[in-house]
């Protein structure tokens, strides 16, 4: 793709703007660190006037990804981020899921392995582990995913992860916030660049637009300010685990 992009006189940022994706995704596909989806390959062919060459050369069939096509655009930002702020309204974020919770959610073992592999950014040594700030709606802890044993283990895992130096897990009681349009995350990269993503009933959206970042940041600040402190959040997590999910 690099050849055809330069032939067209476009930078990675230029092509990203035309394809409505981030320049980090263009870079990752060109270097082979992320697979191209079928739709991406076709769209790139149209923009670069490459007569179907990218659809053939990018070999999207061989590079089939365990992630949704839109999420592939988020992965480079997640991997390169120094800070990630994440709010969830329904489910435990993938970065904090136990293997069993992920297995209930995904089913396919390849997908489970892919999700768990993302968690390496929390414990990596070089570069430093990402600073991960997570706020969960209280309803996340009360939603039965996989049965009592799975949920009890997941709550225990959340409490343990929240004690890690680079991880903050807080809970916002449902009654204490006005809600949000859906779950969202903001990744801050080296140099201060930011990437946001949100999920909807129809998939997800990844954006670097200034106005979208501002909206996500304002939502984060409002929800974060309504959340419980870390120690009180841990107490709530453990209390819900004991009351709802601990079996005799």
C-alpha positions as CSV (number, residue, x, y, z in Angstrom):
1,X,0.0,0.0,0.0
2,X,2.9,2.3,0.7
3,X,3.9,2.3,-3.0
4,X,0.4,3.2,-4.2
5,X,-0.1,5.9,-1.5
6,X,3.1,7.6,-2.4
7,X,2.4,7.3,-6.1
8,X,-0.9,9.2,-5.4
9,X,1.1,11.8,-3.6
10,X,-0.6,11.3,-0.3
11,X,0.7,11.1,3.2
12,X,-0.6,8.6,5.7
13,X,-2.7,11.4,7.3
14,X,-4.1,12.3,3.9
15,X,-5.2,8.8,3.2
16,X,-6.6,8.4,6.7
17,X,-8.7,11.4,6.3
18,X,-10.1,10.1,3.0
19,X,-10.8,6.7,4.5
20,X,-12.2,8.1,7.8
21,X,-9.7,6.3,9.9
22,X,-6.6,7.2,12.0
23,X,-3.2,7.6,10.4
24,X,-2.0,5.0,13.0
25,X,-4.1,2.4,11.3
26,X,-2.6,3.3,7.9
27,X,0.8,2.9,9.4
28,X,0.0,-0.4,11.1
29,X,-1.4,-1.9,7.9
30,X,1.6,-0.7,5.8
31,X,4.0,-2.2,8.3
32,X,2.1,-5.5,8.6
33,X,1.2,-4.9,12.3
34,X,-2.5,-4.9,11.6
35,X,-4.6,-6.8,9.0
36,X,-6.7,-5.0,6.4
37,X,-10.3,-5.8,6.3
38,X,-12.1,-6.5,3.0
39,X,-13.9,-3.1,3.2
40,X,-10.7,-1.3,3.9
41,X,-8.9,-2.9,1.0
42,X,-11.7,-2.0,-1.4
43,X,-11.9,1.6,-0.1
44,X,-8.1,2.0,-0.4
45,X,-8.2,0.8,-4.0
46,X,-10.9,3.4,-4.8
47,X,-9.0,6.3,-3.2
48,X,-5.6,5.3,-4.6
49,X,-6.9,4.3,-8.1
50,X,-5.0,1.1,-7.8
51,X,-7.3,-1.0,-10.0
52,X,-8.0,-3.6,-7.3
53,X,-4.3,-4.2,-6.5
54,X,-4.7,-3.7,-2.8
55,X,-7.6,-6.0,-2.6
56,X,-5.3,-8.7,-4.0
57,X,-2.0,-7.7,-2.3
58,X,-3.3,-7.0,1.2
59,X,-4.7,-10.5,1.3
60,X,-7.5,-9.6,3.8
61,X,-8.6,-13.3,3.8
62,X,-5.3,-14.5,5.2
63,X,-5.2,-11.7,7.6
64,X,-8.6,-12.2,9.1
65,X,-8.8,-10.6,12.4
66,X,-10.5,-11.8,15.6
67,X,-11.5,-8.1,16.2
68,X,-14.4,-6.2,14.6
69,X,-13.3,-4.1,11.6
70,X,-13.8,-0.8,13.4
71,X,-11.9,-2.0,16.5
72,X,-8.7,-2.7,14.4
73,X,-8.5,1.1,14.1
74,X,-8.4,1.4,17.9
75,X,-5.8,-1.3,18.6
76,X,-2.7,0.8,17.5
77,X,-3.8,3.6,19.8
78,X,-4.4,1.2,22.7
79,X,-1.0,-0.4,22.2
80,X,0.9,2.9,22.0
81,X,-1.0,4.8,24.7
82,X,0.6,6.0,27.9
83,X,-2.8,6.7,29.4
84,X,-6.2,5.2,28.8
85,X,-9.4,6.4,30.4
86,X,-12.3,3.9,30.0
87,X,-16.0,4.1,31.0
88,X,-18.3,1.1,30.8
89,X,-22.0,0.9,31.4
90,X,-22.8,-2.8,30.7
91,X,-19.7,-5.0,30.7
92,X,-16.2,-5.4,32.2
93,X,-13.7,-3.8,29.8
94,X,-11.7,-6.4,27.9
95,X,-8.4,-5.2,29.5
96,X,-9.8,-6.3,32.9
97,X,-11.7,-9.4,32.0
98,X,-10.8,-12.8,33.4
99,X,-10.3,-15.7,31.0
100,X,-13.7,-17.2,31.9
101,X,-15.6,-14.0,31.6
102,X,-14.0,-13.4,28.2
103,X,-14.9,-17.0,27.2
104,X,-18.5,-16.5,28.1
105,X,-18.6,-13.3,26.1
106,X,-16.7,-14.6,23.0
107,X,-17.0,-18.3,22.9
108,X,-14.3,-18.8,20.2
109,X,-10.9,-19.6,21.7
110,X,-9.0,-17.6,19.1
111,X,-11.0,-14.6,20.0
112,X,-10.5,-15.2,23.8
113,X,-6.7,-15.5,23.3
114,X,-6.7,-12.2,21.2
115,X,-8.6,-10.4,24.0
116,X,-6.3,-11.6,26.7
117,X,-3.2,-10.7,24.7
118,X,-4.3,-7.1,24.7
119,X,-3.9,-7.1,28.5
120,X,-0.1,-7.2,28.2
121,X,0.0,-3.4,28.0
122,X,-0.9,-3.4,31.7
123,X,2.2,-5.3,32.8
124,X,4.8,-4.6,30.0
125,X,8.2,-3.4,30.9
126,X,9.3,-1.6,27.8
127,X,7.7,0.8,27.3
128,X,6.3,1.4,30.7
129,X,2.9,-0.1,31.4
130,X,-0.1,2.0,30.4
131,X,-1.8,4.0,33.1
132,X,-5.3,2.6,33.0
133,X,-8.1,4.5,34.7
134,X,-11.4,2.7,34.6
135,X,-14.9,3.8,35.8
136,X,-17.6,1.2,35.9
137,X,-21.3,1.8,36.2
138,X,-22.5,-0.2,39.2
139,X,-24.8,-2.2,36.9
140,X,-21.7,-3.8,35.4
141,X,-21.1,-5.6,38.6
142,X,-24.6,-6.8,38.9
143,X,-25.1,-8.1,35.4
144,X,-24.9,-11.9,35.3
145,X,-22.3,-13.0,32.7
146,X,-21.7,-16.7,32.9
147,X,-23.1,-17.4,36.3
148,X,-22.2,-16.8,39.9
149,X,-18.7,-18.5,39.9
150,X,-17.6,-16.5,36.8
151,X,-18.9,-13.2,38.3
152,X,-17.4,-13.9,41.7
153,X,-14.0,-14.5,40.2
154,X,-14.3,-11.5,38.0
155,X,-15.1,-9.2,40.9
156,X,-12.2,-10.6,42.9
157,X,-10.0,-9.9,39.9
158,X,-11.2,-6.3,39.6
159,X,-10.5,-5.7,43.2
160,X,-6.9,-7.1,42.8
161,X,-6.2,-5.1,39.7
162,X,-7.4,-2.0,41.3
163,X,-4.5,-2.3,43.8
164,X,-1.9,-2.2,41.0
165,X,0.1,1.0,40.9
166,X,-0.8,1.8,37.3
167,X,-4.5,0.8,37.4
168,X,-7.4,2.6,38.9
169,X,-10.8,0.9,39.2
170,X,-13.7,3.0,40.4
171,X,-17.4,2.5,40.5
172,X,-20.1,5.1,39.9
173,X,-23.5,4.3,41.5
174,X,-26.1,4.3,38.8
175,X,-28.2,6.9,40.6
176,X,-25.3,9.3,40.8
177,X,-24.8,10.1,37.2
178,X,-27.0,11.1,34.3
179,X,-25.5,8.4,32.1
180,X,-23.7,8.6,28.8
181,X,-24.5,7.7,25.2
182,X,-22.6,4.5,25.7
183,X,-19.2,3.1,26.8
184,X,-16.2,5.0,25.6
185,X,-12.4,5.2,26.0
186,X,-9.8,7.9,25.4
187,X,-6.2,7.0,24.7
188,X,-3.5,9.6,25.2
189,X,-0.4,8.9,23.1
190,X,3.2,10.2,23.4
191,X,3.2,13.9,22.6
192,X,-0.3,14.4,23.8
193,X,-2.3,13.2,20.7
194,X,-5.6,11.6,21.7
195,X,-7.8,8.9,20.1
196,X,-11.3,8.1,21.3
197,X,-13.6,5.2,20.7
198,X,-17.2,4.5,21.5
199,X,-19.6,1.6,20.9
200,X,-23.1,1.7,19.7
201,X,-25.7,-0.9,18.8
202,X,-24.4,-0.9,15.3
203,X,-20.7,-1.3,16.0
204,X,-18.1,1.2,17.0
205,X,-16.5,4.5,16.1
206,X,-12.9,5.6,16.4
207,X,-12.1,9.3,16.2
208,X,-9.3,11.8,16.5
209,X,-11.5,14.8,15.7
210,X,-11.0,17.6,18.2
211,X,-14.7,18.0,18.9
212,X,-15.2,14.3,19.5
213,X,-12.2,14.2,21.9
214,X,-13.7,17.3,23.7
215,X,-17.1,15.6,24.1
216,X,-15.5,12.4,25.4
217,X,-13.3,14.3,27.8
218,X,-16.2,16.3,29.2
219,X,-18.2,13.0,29.7
220,X,-15.3,11.4,31.4
221,X,-14.8,14.4,33.8
222,X,-18.5,14.4,34.7
223,X,-18.7,10.6,35.3
224,X,-15.4,10.5,37.1
225,X,-16.3,13.2,39.5
226,X,-19.5,11.3,40.4
227,X,-17.6,8.0,41.0
228,X,-16.6,6.6,44.4
229,X,-13.0,6.9,45.5
230,X,-10.9,3.8,44.9
231,X,-11.1,2.4,48.4
232,X,-14.9,2.8,48.5
233,X,-15.2,1.4,45.0
234,X,-13.2,-1.7,46.1
235,X,-15.5,-2.1,49.1
236,X,-18.6,-2.0,46.8
237,X,-17.1,-4.5,44.4
238,X,-16.4,-6.9,47.2
239,X,-19.7,-6.4,48.8
240,X,-21.6,-7.1,45.6
241,X,-19.4,-10.2,45.1
242,X,-20.3,-11.5,48.5
243,X,-24.0,-10.6,48.4
244,X,-24.8,-11.6,44.8
245,X,-22.1,-14.0,43.5
246,X,-20.6,-16.0,46.3
247,X,-22.0,-19.5,46.4
248,X,-22.1,-21.8,49.5
